Amino acid sequence: MLLNLEVRTQLKELAQKEFKEPVNIKLFSQAIGCESCQTAEELLKETVEVIGDAVGQDKIKLEILSPFTDKEITERYGIERVPTIVIEGEKDYGMRYIGLPAGLEFTTLINGIFHVSQRKPQLSEKTVELLQSVDIPIDIWVFVTTTCGYCPAAAIMAWDFALVNDNITAKVIDASENPDLAQQFQVVGVPKIVINKGAAEFVGAQPENAFLGYVMAVYEKLKREQEQAQ
């Protein structure tokens, strides 16, 4: 058992208060060549079971998929690494967790589930309004580690941005489980946020306005380039 009694009790109480609409979780996993996949499966099964006990098993579903046997779904969701977790409602919001959400990152997973169940990001009206204007694909990557106290705030904010607008996707990436990506984007400190594979990047859990500023700056630059090309 990965979740102890105290965590289970807290999670159950939180679910009874916070959980609203149905949530579907997809875990892309494989038995061979993936050290953390088995643990990710166990963690998600226990999490879904506890939340299901609190709100009804029909409200939260877990589907475990293999890139080998479920090729079509894997391609449709753009999955390139395992384990990858997708949290969705009646549609895919572009929220991904790449790695095992253990340690402090368990908070990120739980907040992601609850925000999706509420179908509502915890952002200011002004932020939501600006994000809704984005009509060009924006892909936010948040590099994290499971021992970083500031990482969940940055990860959850990126996911909330993705919840607002289908043109925005957000991937939370465990830097230690994906060292090639961490090296490629020179991740020395975490959280490190990379927008559109390097169009903008910064380190640290920034306030909402600052994070939004980086996203909108990338969007405006892309928009100008698009207009010049026409």
Buried (B, 14 or more C-beta within 10 A) or exposed (E): EEBEEEBBEEBBEBBEEBBBEBBBBBBBBBEEEBEBBBBBBEBBBBBBBBBBBBBEEEBBEBEBBBBEEBEEBBEEBEBEBBBBBBBBBEEBBBBBBBBBBBBBBBBBBBBBBBBBBBEBBEBEEEBBEBBEEBEBEBBBBBBBBBEBEBBBBBBBBBBBBBBBBEBBBBBBBBBBBBEEBBEEBEBEEBBBBBBBEEBBBBBBBBEBEEBBBBBBEBBEBBBEEEEEEE
